Amino acid sequence: MSNPMSHNPDLNETGQEIQQRIADALKNNDAAKFAQAFNENLDFKAQILKEEFDAKIAGIQQSMDNSTLNTRGVRQLTSKERTYWQKIIDAMKSNSPKQALANIDDVLPETVIDSVFEDLRISHPLLDVINFQPTTATTTFLTNANGINMAAWGPLCDEIVKEIVSGFKSVQTGLFKLSAFIPICQDMLQLGPEWLDRYIREILGDALYNGLENGIINGDGNNQPIGMIRQVGDDVTVVGNAYPSKSPVAVSDLGVQSVANLMSLLAVNPMGKPRRVDDLILVVNPQDYYRRVMPATTIMAPDGTYRNDVLPYPVQVIQSPFVALGTAVFGIASRYFAAIATGSSMAGRIEYDDSYRFLEDERVYKIKLLANGFPMDNNAFLLLDISGMNPLVFKTQTVAAPAASTNANLASLSISGGKLSPAFAAETDTYTMSTTKTSGTITAVPADNNASVVIQANINSAGNKEVANGSAVTWQAGSSSNVITVTVTAEDGSTNETYTVTVTQNNS
């Protein structure tokens, strides 16, 4: 479905301004400003959607078949969804909507909630990377307490010596309520189930976005999720059911060493055991992104164009108005767990509410969903202080070349078909070997990779002949008639070491 905002920058900017005011009001717990911004957002959404649907419906009046609707971008309703929305429309039109809604036992079909989340994940990247799980009001989860469980080696038929389950603990989660008020003008109900489905999903999406994203980042755990910026763990002191905030880590740049230092903090779990670090995110306020993060992560390519969000390790940079100015959240996205109750009698129910009146010709309804979330461990996320972040500056540094190595030793020397006497040692230059084989392969490995090795064979006093390292030499029978010389020249080109092996071949 075409979005009028995508063709009108002014409308898009107005929507962003309203969302920022809602975010600021939630963070400051300012009920009056939240109500004002919320009302503006409702009017704004209603205006946009009504114009959009008026245009769509005008264009499809001659053909209402599903293929045409689908081609023109109107979401097709399942039979269950259409039945549900028709029940809601009939109830909303009645003289006693509160009683009529009370007689509707159905809740929002799970497919509607799924569609809401699909829309949210497209438009809100933070919600796209969160590990949302469907659940009930109270659910027990098993989480890995140690980070790494390791099997023990032993004989094939030995007893089991380690209980893997000892590394897990159970965590019980409850759900908190997210609610949104939905003013419906009776004239709008004439637009039918498709319009109502889209309108409810838009309002519900806004409520979920504001409630979930703020809770995921800042929630203190007191009747709301525990945010990424909060301390969690058995040793954390919780006051008044509220988890304390993390202390910020000052970050002045996003260069290789700085990012590597931050990653090293995440690479150790609270039990002190190492873990793999991936699914990294950097969540910043939109203003901070343009003032601080973009200048610190933008480089010019050789062709004169610019590359944004260039970091020394794969990190997804996400903008969110719920992050406080001058701060950022850096962490492992998959280590934040979020639970959403869907498709049950506890969530997704529309109710009539006569305590709120936005306009005289509108009836006000509310919808509820249940959700919760928490970081899976205290080391999963870091709160950063980026108020002093510097722009990216290219530096040219002259580094003196390291001195050439003087190591002319061998790491190993072997000849197939026999054993050196004495056993090889880098400091020993002279060896003997007896063999019954008619040939042997000579392998000499230098202790320094930059050193060169030359192998020469003097067979039966016929003179030295160079042979390739790792190749075979044919022996002459008799004692002391086969002499192998290995000369190692160090990287500096002047330091040398010579190893000699006298091979006696005996056929008897």
C-alpha positions in Angstrom: 0.0 0.0 0.0 1.4 3.4 -1.0 2.4 5.6 2.0 1.6 9.3 1.5 4.5 10.1 3.9 7.0 8.6 1.5 6.1 11.1 -1.1 5.8 14.1 1.2 9.0 15.0 3.2 7.0 17.5 5.3 4.6 14.8 6.6 7.6 12.5 7.3 9.3 15.2 9.3 6.1 16.0 11.2 5.7 12.3 12.2 9.4 12.1 13.4 8.9 15.3 15.5 5.8 13.8 17.1 7.6 10.5 17.9 10.5 12.4 19.4 8.1 14.4 21.7 6.5 11.1 22.8 9.9 9.6 23.5 11.0 12.7 25.5 7.7 12.7 27.5 8.1 9.0 28.3 11.7 9.4 29.4 10.8 12.5 31.6 7.6 10.9 32.9 5.7 14.0 31.8 2.0 12.9 31.6 0.7 16.2 30.3 3.2 16.4 27.4 2.7 12.7 26.6 -1.1 13.2 26.4 -0.6 16.2 24.1 1.8 14.4 21.8 -0.2 11.2 21.9 -3.3 13.1 20.7 -1.4 14.8 18.0 -0.1 11.4 16.8 -3.6 9.9 16.8 -4.9 12.8 14.7 -1.9 12.6 12.4 -2.2 8.9 11.9 -6.0 9.1 11.3 -5.5 11.8 8.7 -2.8 9.9 6.9 -4.6 6.6 6.9 -8.0 8.1 5.9 -6.4 9.9 2.9 -4.6 6.7 2.0 -7.7 4.5 2.2 -9.9 7.0 0.5 -7.5 7.0 -2.4 -7.2 3.2 -2.4 -10.9 2.5 -2.2 -11.7 5.0 -4.9 -9.3 3.2 -7.2 -10.8 -0.3 -6.6 -14.5 0.3 -6.5 -15.0 -1.4 -9.9 -13.2 -4.6 -8.8 -13.2 -6.0 -5.2 -11.7 -9.4 -5.9 -8.7 -10.5 -3.9 -6.2 -10.5 -6.7 -6.9 -6.8 -7.5 -6.7 -5.8 -3.8 -3.5 -7.7 -3.4 -2.0 -6.1 -6.5 -2.8 -2.6 -5.2 -1.2 -3.2 -1.8 -4.2 -3.7 0.5 -3.5 -6.4 3.0 -5.8 -9.4 2.5 -7.7 -10.6 5.6 -8.1 -14.2 6.5 -11.6 -15.4 7.1 -11.0 -15.4 10.8 -9.7 -11.8 10.7 -12.6 -10.6 8.6 -15.1 -12.2 11.0 -13.3 -10.7 14.0 -13.2 -7.2 12.5 -16.8 -7.3 11.5 -17.8 -8.2 15.0 -15.8 -5.2 16.3 -17.4 -2.9 13.8 -20.9 -4.0 14.7 -20.1 -3.6 18.4 -18.6 -0.1 17.9 -21.7 1.0 16.0 -24.1 -0.1 18.7 -25.7 2.3 21.2 -24.0 0.3 24.0 -20.5 -0.5 22.7 -19.2 -1.4 26.2 -21.8 -4.2 26.6 -21.5 -5.3 22.9 -17.7 -5.6 23.2 -18.0 -7.5 26.5 -20.0 -10.2 24.5 -17.1 -10.7 22.1 -15.0 -13.6 23.4 -12.5 -13.4 20.6 -9.2 -11.5 20.9 -7.0 -10.1 18.1 -6.1 -13.0 15.7 -2.4 -13.9 16.1 -1.9 -13.2 12.4 -2.7 -9.6 13.1 -0.1 -9.4 15.9 2.4 -11.1 13.6 1.7 -8.5 10.9 2.2 -5.7 13.5 5.6 -7.1 14.4 6.6 -7.5 10.7 5.8 -3.8 10.1 7.7 -2.8 13.3 10.8 -4.8 12.3 10.9 -3.1 8.9 10.5 0.4 10.3 12.3 0.1 13.6 15.7 -1.8 13.3 16.1 -2.3 17.1 13.0 -4.4 17.3 14.2 -6.4 14.3 17.3 -7.6 16.1 15.5 -8.5 19.4 14.8 -12.1 20.3 11.0 -12.0 20.7 9.4 -15.1 21.9 5.6 -15.9 22.3 4.8 -16.9 25.8 2.1 -17.0 28.5 1.6 -14.8 31.6 4.2 -16.6 33.6 6.9 -18.7 31.9 10.0 -20.5 33.2 13.1 -20.5 31.0 16.4 -22.4 31.3 19.4 -20.1 30.7 23.1 -21.1 30.6 24.7 -19.9 33.8 28.3 -20.7 33.1 28.5 -19.6 29.5 30.5 -22.6 28.4 30.0 -26.3 29.3 32.9 -28.6 28.5 32.9 -32.4 28.1 35.6 -34.3 29.8 38.0 -36.7 28.0 38.4 -40.3 29.3 38.5 -44.0 28.4 35.8 -45.2 26.0 33.9 -47.1 28.6 34.6 -44.8 31.6 31.7 -43.4 33.7 30.2 -40.0 32.9 32.3 -37.5 34.8 30.4 -34.2 34.3 26.8 -33.2 34.5 26.1 -30.7 31.8 22.8 -29.6 33.4 24.7 -28.1 36.3 25.5 -25.2 34.1 21.9 -24.1 33.7 19.5 -22.2 36.0 15.8 -21.5 35.7 14.5 -18.0 35.3 10.8 -17.2 35.8 9.4 -14.2 33.9 6.1 -12.4 34.3 4.5 -10.1 31.8 3.5 -6.4 32.1 0.7 -4.6 30.3 1.1 -2.4 27.2 -2.1 -0.4 26.5 -3.1 2.1 23.9 -6.2 4.3 23.5 -7.9 4.1 20.1 -10.4 6.9 19.2 -12.8 5.7 16.4 -15.1 8.0 14.6 -18.3 6.2 13.6 -18.0 7.5 10.0 -14.7 5.7 9.7 -16.3 2.4 10.4 -18.1 2.6 7.0 -14.7 2.0 5.4 -14.9 -1.7 6.4 -12.8 -4.4 7.9 -9.7 -3.7 5.8 -9.5 -0.1 7.0 -10.1 -1.0 10.6 -7.4 -3.7 10.4 -4.9 -1.2 9.1 -5.9 1.5 11.5 -5.7 -0.7 14.6 -2.4 -2.1 13.4 -1.0 1.4 13.0 -2.1 2.5 16.4 -1.0 -0.8 18.0 2.3 -0.6 16.2 2.9 2.9 17.6 2.0 1.8 21.1 4.3 -1.3 20.9 7.1 0.7 19.4 7.0 3.4 22.1 6.4 1.0 24.9 8.8 -1.8 23.8 11.7 0.3 22.6 11.7 2.5 25.6 11.4 -0.5 27.9 14.1 -2.4 26.1 16.6 0.5 26.4 15.6 2.2 29.6 13.1 0.1 31.6 14.0 -0.3 35.3 12.1 -3.6 35.8 9.5 -2.0 38.1 6.3 -3.1 36.3 8.2 -2.8 33.0 11.0 -4.6 31.2 14.6 -4.4 32.4 16.5 -2.2 29.9 19.9 -2.7 28.3 21.3 0.1 30.3 20.4 -1.6 33.6 22.6 -3.8 35.8 21.3 -7.4 36.2 22.5 -10.4 38.1 22.4 -12.1 41.5 24.7 -9.6 43.1 22.8 -6.5 42.0 20.9 -4.5 44.7 17.3 -3.8 43.5 15.7 -0.9 45.3 11.9 -0.5 45.1 11.8 -3.2 42.4 14.0 -0.9 40.2 17.3 -2.1 38.8 20.2 0.4 38.9 21.6 1.9 35.8 25.0 0.9 34.5 27.9 3.4 34.9 28.9 4.8 31.5 32.2 3.9 29.7 33.7 7.0 28.1 34.5 6.5 24.4 36.4 9.1 22.5 36.6 7.4 19.1 35.4 4.2 17.3 38.8 3.2 15.9 40.2 -0.4 15.9 41.7 -0.3 19.4 38.7 1.4 21.0 36.1 -1.0 19.5 38.4 -4.0 20.3 38.6 -2.9 24.0 34.8 -2.7 24.2 34.4 -6.1 22.5 36.8 -7.6 25.0 34.5 -6.6 27.8 31.6 -8.4 26.1 33.7 -11.5 25.3 33.7 -12.6 29.0 30.5 -13.7 30.6 29.7 -12.9 34.3 31.2 -16.2 35.3 34.6 -15.2 33.9 34.4 -17.6 30.9 35.1 -16.5 27.3 32.4 -16.4 24.7 32.1 -15.5 21.0 31.0 -11.9 20.3 28.7 -11.4 17.4 25.3 -9.8 16.6 26.8 -6.5 17.8 24.6 -3.3 17.8 25.3 0.3 18.6 22.1 2.2 19.6 22.3 6.0 19.6 19.9 9.0 19.6 19.3 10.3 16.1 20.8 13.7 17.0 23.9 12.0 18.4 24.2 9.9 15.3 24.6 12.9 13.0 26.6 15.0 15.5 29.0 12.4 16.8 28.7 8.9 15.4 28.5 9.6 11.7 31.6 11.9 11.7 33.4 9.1 13.7 32.5 6.4 11.2 32.6 8.0 7.8 35.5 7.7 5.4 36.2 8.8 1.9 36.6 6.1 -0.7 39.3 6.3 -3.4 36.6 7.3 -5.9 35.8 10.4 -3.9 32.5 9.1 -2.5 31.9 8.6 1.3 31.1 5.4 3.2 29.1 5.7 6.4 29.0 3.4 9.5 32.5 2.1 8.8 33.6 0.2 11.9 36.6 -2.2 12.3 34.2 -5.1 13.1 30.6 -5.8 11.9 28.4 -3.6 14.1 24.8 -2.6 13.2 24.3 1.1 14.0 20.7 1.8 15.1 19.0 5.1 15.8 16.5 5.4 18.6 15.0 8.5 20.2 14.8 6.7 23.5 18.6 6.8 24.0 19.6 9.7 26.1 21.7 12.4 24.4 25.4 12.0 24.9 25.1 8.2 25.5 24.9 5.0 23.5 24.3 1.3 24.0 26.8 -1.2 22.7 26.1 -4.9 23.1 25.1 -8.3 21.8 21.6 -8.1 20.4 20.8 -11.8 20.8 21.5 -11.6 24.5 18.4 -9.5 25.1 15.3 -11.7 25.6 11.8 -10.3 25.1 8.5 -12.2 25.7 5.2 -11.2 24.1 1.8 -12.8 24.9 -0.1 -13.3 21.7 -3.1 -15.4 20.6 -4.4 -15.9 24.2 -7.2 -14.5 26.3 -4.7 -12.3 28.2 -3.7 -10.1 25.3 -5.0 -8.3 22.2 -8.5 -7.6 23.6 -10.3 -4.4 22.5 -12.4 -2.8 25.3 -14.6 0.3 25.4 -13.4 3.1 27.7 -15.7 6.0 28.6 -13.1 7.8 30.8 -11.3 9.4 27.9 -12.9 11.8 25.3 -10.7 13.3 22.6 -13.4 14.6 20.3 -17.2 14.6 20.8 -17.9 12.5 17.7 -15.4 9.8 18.6 -15.8 6.8 20.8 -12.7 5.8 22.6 -11.4 2.2 22.9 -8.3 0.6 24.4 -6.3 -2.4 23.5 -4.0 -4.4 25.7 -0.9 -6.6 25.1 1.3 -8.3 27.6 5.1 -8.2 27.3 8.4 -8.3 29.2 12.1 -8.3 28.5 15.5 -8.4 30.1 19.3 -8.7 29.3 20.3 -12.3 29.7 23.5 -11.3 31.6 25.2 -8.2 32.9 28.0 -8.3 30.4 25.8 -8.4 27.4 25.4 -4.6 27.0 27.5 -1.5 27.9 26.3 2.0 28.5 28.7 4.4 26.7 29.4 8.1 27.2 30.0 9.4 23.7 29.7 13.1 24.6 33.4 13.6 23.9 33.6 11.4 20.7 36.0 12.8 18.1 35.6 12.7 14.3 37.5 10.1 12.3 41.0 11.5 11.5 43.4 9.7 9.1 46.9 9.5 10.5 50.2 8.8 8.7 52.8 7.1 10.9 56.4 6.2 10.0 57.4 2.9 11.5 61.0 1.7 11.4 61.4 -1.7 9.8 62.3 -4.4 12.3 65.9 -5.6 12.3 66.6 -8.7 10.2 66.7 -12.0 12.2 70.0 -13.6 12.9 68.5 -17.0 13.7 70.2 -19.6 11.5 69.1 -22.7 13.5 67.0 -25.6 12.3 63.7 -26.4 14.0 63.9 -30.1 12.8 66.1 -32.3 10.7 65.0 -35.8 9.6 66.1 -38.5 7.1 63.7 -41.3 6.4 64.8 -44.9 7.0 66.8 -44.3 10.2 67.3 -42.2 13.3 69.9 -39.5 13.8 72.5 -40.1 16.5 72.4 -38.2 18.7 68.7 -37.1 18.6 68.3 -33.8 16.8 68.8 -30.6 18.8 69.2 -27.2 17.2 72.5 -26.6 19.0 74.1 -29.9 17.7 75.8 -29.6 14.4 77.2 -33.2 13.7 75.2 -36.5 13.4 75.5 -40.0 12.2 72.8 -42.4 10.9 72.6 -46.1 9.9 70.1 -47.4 7.5 69.2 -50.6 5.5 67.3 -48.5 3.0 68.8 -47.7 -0.4 67.5 -44.2 -0.3 66.1 -41.7 2.1 64.1 -38.4 2.1 65.8 -35.4 3.7 63.6 -32.8 5.3 65.1 -29.7 7.1 62.8 -27.1 8.6 64.3 -23.7 9.6 63.5 -22.2 13.0 62.9 -18.9 11.3 60.6 -18.8 8.3 62.7 -16.1 6.7 65.9 -18.1 6.8 67.1 -20.1 3.7 68.1 -23.7 3.7 70.6 -25.4 1.2 71.0 -29.2 1.3 74.0 -30.8 -0.4 74.9 -34.5 -0.7 78.4 -35.9 -1.2 77.8 -39.6 -2.2 80.9 -41.8 -2.2 83.2 -38.8 -2.4 81.8 -37.8 -5.7 81.6 -34.2 -4.7 78.8 -32.0 -3.3 75.5 -32.0 -5.2 72.6 -29.8 -4.2 69.3 -31.5 -3.6 65.9 -30.1 -3.0 64.6 -29.9 0.5 62.1 -32.8 1.0 63.5 -34.9 -1.8 65.1 -38.4 -1.8 68.8 -39.3 -2.0 70.1 -42.7 -3.1 72.8 -44.1 -0.8 76.0 -45.9 -1.6 76.7 -49.0 0.3 79.5 -48.8 2.9 80.5 -47.0 5.9 81.0 -43.2 6.0 80.4 -42.9 2.3 77.3 -40.7 2.3 77.7 -37.1 3.8 74.7 -34.7 3.9 75.4 -31.0 4.6 72.6 -28.6 5.6 73.5 -24.9 5.5 71.1 -22.4 7.1 71.5 -18.7 6.3 69.6 -16.3 8.5 67.4 -13.5 7.3 70.3 -11.0 7.7 72.2 -12.8 5.0 75.4 -13.2 6.8 74.7 -15.5 9.8 75.2 -19.2 8.9 74.9 -22.5 10.6 76.0 -25.9 9.0 74.6 -29.3 10.0 76.4 -32.5 8.9 75.0 -36.0 8.8 77.1 -39.1 7.9 74.9 -41.9 6.7 76.0 -45.5 6.6 74.0 -47.8 4.4 74.2 -51.5 5.3 72.3 -54.1 3.2 73.0 -57.0 5.5 
